[in-house]
C-alpha cells in the first residue's frame, strides 16, 4: 500500500467519500495545517473520517474548519504509533492538541432531597 500521505483535503463528506474503504492512518489539521490529531483506521478510513464529521460536540470540531490527509497501510496501529513518536520528538514531547486534551469530566451527580 501507499507510503506517502495524500494532499490535504477539507474534512467534508464529499471529500471523504473519495477515500478508499481500507485500513490506514490519517491526520486532522487546521486551515494552516497545524496537526490536531493522528488517527488509525483498522477497517475503513472512510468510516473513521465520517465519524469526525458526525460528532456534534466533539473536541476536534470546536477548532473550526478542519482538513485531513491519509495514508493507506496494512498495519495502521503500528504506523500511528510511529507517527505519534515522530510528532512528539519534533514537538518537545507533546502530543497533538486533540490527543493531549483529557476527556471532559462526567456531569456531577445530583441528589434530590425529599421534602
N, C-alpha and C positions, 0 to 999 in steps of 0.2 A: 504494500500500500504506500501511499504518498508519504514522503518525509518532510515536505515543506508545508507551511501554513498557506492557506488561501489569502487573497487580498481581503482587507477589511470591508465589511458589508453592514448596512443598517440592520438592527435587530427588529425586523418586521416580518410578519407572516409570509409575504410574497417572496422575500429573500430566503427565508428558512425552508420554504417548500422546494427550493433548488438544491438543498443539501442532501447528500446520499443517506439512505437508511442503513448506515453501517456504524460499527464502533469507531470511536475516535476521541480526540481531545479538542477543547475549544477555549478561547479566551474571550471575555467580555470586557469592553473598554468604553471610555468616554469619547466625546467628539474629538478630542486631541490625542486619542489613543493611549490614555493612561489606563493600564490594565487594572481592572477591579476584581476579576475572578478568573481562575483557571479551573476548568471542569473536565470531567471524563464521562463519556457515554459508553457504557458497556454493551448496550444493544443498539440504540438508534440516536445518532446525532440530532436528527430532526425532532424527535420527541423531547430530548433534553433541552434543546434551544426553545421549543414552543413552550415548555414549562416556564422558562424565564419570562416569556411574553405574557403568559396567563396568570402569573402570580400577582394579584392586585395589590397586596400590601407588602410585597417582598422588599427586602433590603436593597436589592440592586435597582429596582425601578425608581427609588427615591432620588437617584442621581441624575435623572433626566434621560435624554435620548442616549441609547447605547448602540454600540457596534460590536460585531463578532467576527472572528475568523476561526477556521477549524483545520484539523489535520486528521485524516483517516489513519487508523493504526490497529493492528491486531491485539495489542496489549495496552489499552487506554489507561489503566491504573498505574502501571509502571511508567508510562510516558508522562502522565500527570505528575507523579512524584518527582520525576527528573526535572520537569518544567518548574515546579514549585521550589525545588532545591536551587535551581539556577536563578529564579526570581529572588529568593531570599539572599543568595550570595551577592547579587547586584544591588540589593536594597538594604544593606546593613542588618540582615536577619529578619526583616519584616515580611509578613505575608501580604498578598494583595488585599486592599482595604475590605472588600466584602467577605473575605475569608478570615480576616483578623477580627472582625466585629463579632462579639459574642451575641448569641441569640437573645431577643428581648425576654425579660423575666416574665413568668406567668402572672396573670392578673391576681390581685390579692383576693383571698377568700373572705367573703362577708358572712358574718354570723348574725342572724336575726335574733333579737331578744324578745322573748314573749312578754307581753304587757299584761 
